[in-house]
Amino acid sequence: MKILTDDVWKRRGFSLLWDEKALAALGKPCNVQSIRQFFALVGRWPEELPSNDGNTLVVAGLEGCLDLLAPPEAESWLESDLLAAILDFQSKFSGEAALVFWLPTGKNRIRMNGATETYSWICSAPRSQEHLDIGRILWAGAESDVLRILDPHCPNTDADGPAWIGLHHPRLS
């Protein structure tokens, strides 16, 4: 498992974040985009992004979309619609901007298989026994490049403990 303790995730790449303090440090709540606003921006990205001094786009609502869809539909939507939008964002900014998805319950819903270091998303009730292979879907087989974001100010630096605030991938392909 790879660890990230600096703040490069705030300026570049693609991240899943669940720590409210880290979210607040990126900017004002009014600058967070809904998932609907995010999709409306595809192909028409602003020159300056609304968070983190123009370096970051924070998106809320992904978790709700995943919870509303049955697992097969969620997987299909992630693979086609969301991944295409993420790649369009990366293409526009040439990897020089950060895309952060806010997942309030992400820490409790994302699991890593220790043997394979693959990540999955635990579906919501009544499908809580099912999961989505988000690593395979979102990181297109590049799960080995995924970094666990750890809060460098947290006294407990356990990668599975309170310091773990999100996941980061430097660039999807």
C-alpha positions in Angstrom: 0.0 0.0 0.0 1.4 3.4 -1.0 1.0 6.4 1.3 0.7 10.1 0.6 1.4 12.6 3.3 2.0 15.8 1.4 -0.7 17.9 -0.2 -0.1 17.3 -3.9 -3.6 15.7 -4.1 -5.0 19.2 -3.6 -3.4 20.4 -6.8 -3.2 17.5 -9.2 -4.8 14.2 -10.0 -8.0 12.5 -9.0 -9.0 11.9 -5.3 -11.8 10.4 -3.2 -12.0 12.4 0.1 -14.0 11.9 3.2 -12.3 14.1 5.8 -14.4 17.2 6.6 -11.3 19.2 7.8 -9.5 18.4 4.6 -12.6 19.4 2.6 -12.9 22.7 4.4 -9.2 23.5 3.7 -9.9 23.3 0.0 -12.3 26.2 0.1 -15.8 27.5 0.9 -18.8 25.1 0.7 -20.4 27.3 -1.9 -17.5 26.4 -4.3 -18.3 22.6 -4.1 -20.0 21.5 -7.3 -22.9 19.0 -7.4 -22.5 15.9 -9.5 -25.0 17.5 -11.9 -22.9 20.7 -12.2 -19.8 18.5 -12.8 -21.4 16.8 -15.8 -22.6 20.1 -17.1 -19.0 21.4 -17.1 -17.7 18.5 -19.3 -16.3 20.0 -22.5 -16.7 23.5 -21.1 -14.3 23.5 -18.1 -13.6 27.0 -16.7 -10.0 28.3 -16.9 -9.9 28.8 -13.2 -11.4 26.2 -10.9 -13.5 27.3 -7.9 -11.5 25.8 -5.0 -8.0 25.8 -3.6 -6.9 29.1 -5.3 -8.1 27.9 -8.7 -6.4 24.5 -8.6 -9.2 22.2 -7.6 -12.7 21.1 -8.5 -14.6 19.5 -5.6 -17.6 17.5 -6.5 -20.3 16.2 -4.1 -23.0 13.7 -4.9 -21.2 10.7 -6.2 -22.0 8.7 -3.1 -25.7 9.4 -3.6 -25.6 8.3 -7.2 -24.0 5.0 -6.3 -26.5 4.5 -3.5 -29.5 5.0 -5.8 -28.3 2.7 -8.6 -28.4 -1.1 -8.4 -24.8 -2.4 -8.5 -24.8 -3.5 -12.2 -26.2 -0.1 -13.2 -23.8 1.8 -10.9 -20.8 -0.1 -12.4 -22.0 0.6 -16.0 -22.5 4.3 -15.1 -19.1 4.6 -13.5 -17.4 2.9 -16.4 -19.1 4.9 -19.1 -20.3 8.3 -17.9 -18.2 9.1 -14.9 -14.9 7.8 -16.2 -15.3 9.7 -19.5 -16.0 12.9 -17.6 -12.9 12.4 -15.4 -10.7 11.8 -18.4 -12.1 14.9 -20.1 -11.2 16.9 -17.0 -7.7 15.5 -17.0 -7.3 16.2 -20.7 -8.4 19.8 -20.3 -6.0 20.5 -17.5 -3.1 18.2 -18.6 -2.9 16.8 -15.1 -2.2 20.2 -13.6 -5.4 20.4 -11.6 -7.1 18.3 -9.0 -10.5 16.7 -9.2 -11.8 15.7 -5.7 -14.9 13.7 -5.1 -16.4 14.2 -1.6 -17.6 10.9 -0.1 -18.9 11.6 3.4 -19.1 7.9 4.4 -16.2 6.8 2.2 -13.9 5.6 4.9 -16.6 3.1 6.0 -17.6 2.1 2.5 -14.2 1.7 0.8 -12.3 -1.5 1.5 -9.0 -2.7 0.3 -8.2 -6.4 -0.2 -4.9 -6.7 1.5 -3.7 -9.6 -0.6 -4.4 -7.9 -3.9 -4.4 -4.3 -2.9 -7.6 -3.8 -4.9 -10.3 -1.4 -3.7 -14.1 -1.9 -3.6 -17.1 0.2 -2.6 -19.6 -1.4 -0.2 -23.1 -0.8 -1.5 -25.8 0.7 0.7 -28.6 -1.2 2.3 -30.4 -3.3 1.3 -27.5 -4.3 -1.0 -24.8 -4.0 1.7 -23.5 -7.5 1.0 -22.6 -6.4 -2.6 -19.7 -4.2 -3.7 -18.4 -2.4 -6.7 -14.8 -2.9 -7.8 -14.0 0.8 -7.9 -10.3 0.2 -8.3 -10.8 -1.7 -11.5 -13.5 0.6 -12.8 -12.1 4.1 -11.9 -8.4 3.4 -12.0 -8.6 1.1 -15.1 -6.2 -1.5 -13.8 -3.7 1.0 -12.3 -4.7 0.4 -8.7 -1.0 -0.1 -7.9 -0.6 3.7 -8.4 -3.3 4.5 -5.9 -2.1 6.3 -2.8 -3.8 6.5 0.6 -4.0 10.1 1.7 -2.9 10.5 5.3 -3.3 13.6 7.4 0.3 14.5 8.3 -1.0 16.3 11.4 -2.8 13.3 12.9 -0.8 11.7 15.8 -2.0 8.2 14.8 -0.4 7.6 11.4 -1.9 4.1 10.9 -2.8 3.8 7.3 -6.1 2.3 8.3 -6.7 4.6 11.3 -7.9 8.1 11.8 -5.1 9.6 9.6 -6.6 8.0 6.5 -8.6 10.7 4.8 -8.9 9.6 1.2 -7.5 8.0 -1.9 -5.5 9.6 -4.6 -4.4 8.7 -8.1 -2.0 11.0 -9.9 -3.4 10.4 -13.4 -5.9 8.1 -15.0 -5.3 6.7 -18.4 
